[in-house]
Amino acid sequence: MSKLLVMSQSPNADGMTINVTPQSANWEYVGFEVYRLEEGETLEKATKDKEVCIVLLSGLANVVTVEKKFKKVGKRMSVFEKTPPYSIYVPNEDSYKIEALTDVEVAICLAPGKGSYPARLIAPDDVGQEDRGSGNMSRKVHNILPEDKEADSLLVVEVYTPDGNTSSYPPHKHDELNLPHESYLEETYYHKLNPEQGFAFQRVYNDDRSLDEAIVLENNSVVLVPKGYHPVSCVPGYESYYLNVMAGPERTWKFHNDPDHEWLFK
């Protein structure tokens, strides 16, 4: 199995099914966790030195931080309803408690915090929606925490790719701090498939092919992108969802296209 692929596990005592840390990923900035809580269960954690974006993937919950209370957060019961999610931003040196009002799947996106912004709700109406690409490169994008919204490090987005289409495409990378042309951003992809028994492919590669992995991904798996280009292809009959988390030394998304495939942008 690829070292860049993290498979979902059965929930532990806290409900955790995915745990990516900077140490486990061998990088510096991005952390990513997924929890599944049954109705009535709670999850309580301190943010310590990390800012957090809690994304309600599915289900309804109450969320409490040190200073804020967010009641009955959530709406969609499946990511494939394709409506924007409810999310909560929580700064570092804070805490959060999630109380599941229904069965809940929640993603915890983490990156270094500086305490610049208070906790807040990110409602569906706050999420920018766009259709990106064309033809069999088209996909639907929900910008949950883009660079024009307040955060210290985190960038969070979710993407829907129709069956048979390829997204994060034409291939691009963001692995060099060379502003204003390119930024350095580590990235996780949390994948879901509909129907869930499907599969898809993600290639992660760089120019000299010192990194070149073609990954078969399944429902609820994570692909790590420490560097390089990283397109995702859906097989016919199965549509794809993924939640992206990015962070780096500068909070901006400036990417560089693979020159071999630059013609696809024209």
N, C-alpha and C positions, 0 to 999 in steps of 0.2 A: 504494500500500500504506500502511496506517496506520502512523504513527510509533510506535505502541504495540505493534506486532507485530514480533517478532524471529524470523526463520526459521532453521532448522537448516542448517548448512553441512557440506560434506564434511570429514572429520577432517583437521586440520593435522598437522604433524610430531609434536606431542605428543598427538594424538588428540582435540583440542578440536573440538566441533561447535557449541557455544553459548557466548557470552561477553557477559555483561551486567555492566557496571561502574557505579558511581555517576556517573561522568563520561558514559558513553554514554547512561544513562537520564535524566540531568539531575536527579538527586536526591542524597541525602546518605548513605544508610545501607546499602542492600541491594546485594550482588553475587551473581551466579549464573553458574555454568559447568557444562557437561556435557562429559564425555569418553567416548570409546569406545576401549577397549584390546583388542587381540587377545591371545589366550593367550600368556603369556611377556613381554608388554610391561610397562613400568613408567612411572609418573608420579611425579615428585618435586618438591615445592614447599615454600617457606617461607611461613608464615602472616603474618609481619610484624606489622602492627597490627590484623589481622582475626582474630576467632574463626571457626572453620569447622565445619560439620556435613557430613560425607561420607556421602551416602546411596547405598548399593549398590542401584541400580535393578534390575539383573539381573546374574547371574554371581557367581563366587567369587573372592576376592582375599586376599592378605596385606596388612596395613596396619601400618606402623611409624612411630611418632612419636619424639621425642627420648628419651622415657623409657618408652614402652609398645610392646609388640608384640602384635598381634592376628592370629592365624593362622586361615586358612580361614574368613574372614568371608563371609557370604552364604548363600543357600539358593535363592531363587526365580530362575528363568531368564527370567521375564517378569513385568512388573508386573501383568498381568492374571491371574496366579495368585491375586491378591488376598490374599496373606498379608503381614503386616507385614514391612518390610525390616530388614536389619542396617544400622546407621549408626555412625559414629565421631565423637565431639566432640573437637575439637582447639583449644586456646586460642591466643591471639595469642602472638607471639614464640616460636613452636614451628615444627615442620616435619612433613611427612608424606611417606611413600613408599608408593605403591600398586603391588603386583605382581599382575598378572592371572593367576589360575590356570585360568580359562576366558576366553572372550570376555566382556567386562565393559562395562556402561554405568554410569557413576557421575556423580552430581550433586554439585557443590561449592557449598554455601550459605555466604555470607560476610556478616559485619557487624562493626562496631567491637567490639573486645575490650578487656577491662580486666585480664585475667590472673587472674580470680577463681577459676577452677576448672581442675582437671587434665584431661588427656585421658582419655576413657572410651569403652567400648563401649556402644552402645544396641542391645540385642538385641530380637528380636521380642516376647519376653515383657515387655519394658519399655515397649512401645508400647500406649497406650490405644486401644481400638477402640469405636466407637459408630455406631449408625444414627441419622441426623439427618433431620428432616423427615418428611413423610408423603405418600402417594399419588404423584402425578407430580412432587412436590418432594422425594422421598426420595433419600438417597445414603448411602454407607458411608465412614466417616472413620477414618484412622489418625493418631493424635496422636504424632508422632515426637519433637518437642521443644516441648511446650506450656509455658505460663508457670509451671506448678508444678514444672518440672524445671530443673536448674541450667544456666544460660547467662547471659551478660552482655547480649546484644541479640537473638539469633536466636529466632524462632518458626518451626517447620517442621511441616507437616502434608501428608498426601496424601489425596485424595478420589476415590471411584469413583461415577460417575453412570450409572444404567441408560439404555439407549437410549430416546429419547422424553421423558426427564425434564429438569428444569431445576434446577441447584444454584447455590450462593452466592445463594440465593433463599429467601424474598422478598428484594429488593435491600437491601443494607446498605453502609455506608461507614465508614471509620476514617481520616479525613484532617484532624481538628482535635484539638489537644491541649487537651482540655476535660474533664479527669478530675474526678470519677469517671464522667462520662457518656460520654466518647468519647476514644479515644487516636489519636495520629498514627502510622500505620504504612504505610510503602511496601511494595509486594507484587509478587512475580512469580508467574505461573502457567506451569508447564511442562506442556504438553498432550500426551497420547497418545490414540490412538483405536484401537478394535478392532471390525472389521478396520481395518488401518492406512491404507487408501485413503480412509477416511471424512473427514468434516468436521463441524464444530460451529460455534456462534456465541457470541461474548461481546460484551456491550454494556458500555461504560465511559462513565458520564455523571454530571454533577453537577446540582445543583438549578436553577441558572440556565441550564443547557445551553451554557455557554461551553466545556464539554467534553462531547461527545456523539458517540461513535464506535461503530458496529456492525461488529465484526471477524469475518471468516470465518477460522477457524483450522484448520490441518491437523496431521497427526501430527508430533510433535517440535518444535512451535513454542512460543514464549514470548509471553505477553501481559504488558505492563507496566501496573501500576495505581498511578499516582502519586497519584491522588485519585479521589473519586467512587464511585458504586455500580458493581457489576461482576458481574452474573449470567452464568451459562453455560448454554446450551441445547444438548442433544443431539438430532440428527435420528434418526428411527426407523431401526433396523438397525445403529446404531453406538453402542457404549458408550464412555464417556469416563473417562480418568484424568488427574488433574493433581496436581503437586507444588507446594505453596505455600511461599514463603519471605517472611517479614515481619520488619521491624525498624524502630525509630524511637527517639525520645529516651527513652521510658519503655517498659519491656518488659512490656506488658500489652495484651490484646486486648479493647477496649471499643468496640462498634460502634453506629452509629445507623442505624435503619431508614428507608427511604424512606417518608415519611408518606402518599404516594399509595397505597402498597401495604401499609400497616400492617394492614389488615383481614385480610390473608392469614395473619397470625400468630395469629388468634383462633379 
